Amino acid sequence: MLRSATITNFTAASQNKNYRFKVRVFNREGFTDSPFLRLVNTGRPNNVKNQVTVLRRNCTSLHVKMPEVDDDDYIVSYELQIDDGKGGDFVSVGGFDYNTKESEYEIGNLTSGVSYRLRYRVCN
């Protein structure tokens, strides 16, 4: 069952344009449509540094800060994600709530000696 889709082929000419999407869900009784979802293709924020900075660490936790983004006026929110330490799927540590610009997180319940992967997203 498809629960996500990637929309590709945006060009430089499509930047700063508004797009509207809706999701249609089908079952044996028929279908229903979501409200319209609005997307503005603004491109990648300028001058994003590519690393999450570890501010403090101990055996079972990390205190990290996400990179600074130069055009912060256009950023709506940040999100930090971590994997399970075994190369598995990423899960959200926090953020990605509309108008939440938290950029530092304390990550607990980690296992000593395990390598975790972190990644971040910004929503503009």
Buried (B, 14 or more C-beta within 10 A) or exposed (E): EEEEEEEEEEEEEEEEEEEEEEEEEEEEEEEEEEEEEEEEBEEEBEEBEEEBEEEEEEEEEBBBBBBEBEEEEBBEBBBBBBBEEEEEEBEEBBBBEEEBBBBEBEBEEBEEEEEBBBEBBBBB
